[in-house]
Amino acid sequence: MNWEIRPLRPGDGGELARLHRRAILATPLQYYTAEQLQSWAGGLRPEGYSVAPGGHFDIAAARDVVAFCDQAGGEVRGLYVDPDWHGRGI
């Protein structure tokens, strides 16, 4: 399936929150406890996704959002890939 990289758009928050939650909960338990993962995934809300001042927010999208990356000040602040897309070149 083809995908494109595009900037954050108004209305993307719901898809980003779902993807973010799935990516966090797919993290192997050898790195964090289940309680930590649940805590991080539990508070995600659509309105929480925006471009930081001086930042850039990229989204990889096929039919749905499959990954996103938040950058600011020359630093990657977050990179999340839908678990169904792991190993597919995103």
Secondary structure, 3 states (H helix, E strand, C coil): CCCEEEECCCCCHHHHHHHHHHHHHCCCCCCCCHHHHHHHHHCCCHHHCCCCCCEEEEEEECCCEEEEEEEECCEEEEEEECHHHCCCCC
